[in-house]
C-alpha cells in the first residue's frame, strides 16, 4: 500500500519581511549586469513583485531561506 502524498507548500501566501529572507545564491555582477535582470528589476520597480518569492522557514528565529525568486528578491531588497 502506498503512503498518502503530502503537500510541500503552504496553501496560502504569507507576508514575510524582506530583511528576514536569506538568499541561498549570491548575486554576481554578471547576473546583475544581464538584460534579464534589468527587465525584472524594471518590472519590480514599476509594478512590484507579481509572482511571490518561495521561502522556507530556516529556524525558530523568524528567518526564511529563499528557495526561488532570487532575481525578483534583489530589486525588491534595494527598494527598502
N, C-alpha and C positions, 0 to 999 in steps of 0.2 A: 504494500500500500504506500502511495506517495504522500509526502508531507504537504500541508497547505502552503500556498505561496503567500509570503509576507510582503507588505508594501514597503518599499525602500525610502520613499519620500513622504513628507507631510502632505496631507490632502489640501491644506490651505496655506496661503502665503503668510509670512510673519515679517514685521518690520524689525530690522537689526541695525544698530548704529554702525556706520561705516568704520569708525575707529575701533570696533571690536572684531573686525574681519582681518584674518591673517592670510595673505596671498601665499599659495604654495609654489608659485613660479615667479622668478624675478622678471621685471620688465626691462629688457635690454634696450640700448639705444637703437639697435637695428629694428626692433619691434616698434618703438615709439616714432621712428622716422618713416615707417611704412605708410603707403597710401591707405591700406585697410584701416590702420589705427587712426589715421587722420579723419577718415569718413565716420568712424564710430564716435570719435571724440566730438566732431562737429554735430552729429546727431544727438548725443547725450547733452551737449551744451544747448541745443535748440529745443528739444522736446523732453529731455530727461531719459531715464532708463525705462524702456518699454518692456523688455524681457528681463525678468528678475534674475539676480545672481543666485547661484546654487551654493549653499553653505552647509556645513555640518558642525554640530557643537564640538568644540575642541576640549572642553572640560567643564568643571563646575564654576569657573571664574567668569563666565559670560562671554568668553572668546569663541569665535567661529572660524573654521578653516574654509577658505574659498575653493570650491571644487570646480566651478565652471563660471565663466564670465570675467576673466582677467582683463580682457580688452575693454569691457564696459566699466569695470571697477576703477581703473586708473583715472579716466576723465572725471568720474564721479567724486573720487577722493580729492582731486585737485580743486574741486569747487567749494570745499569746506572752508 
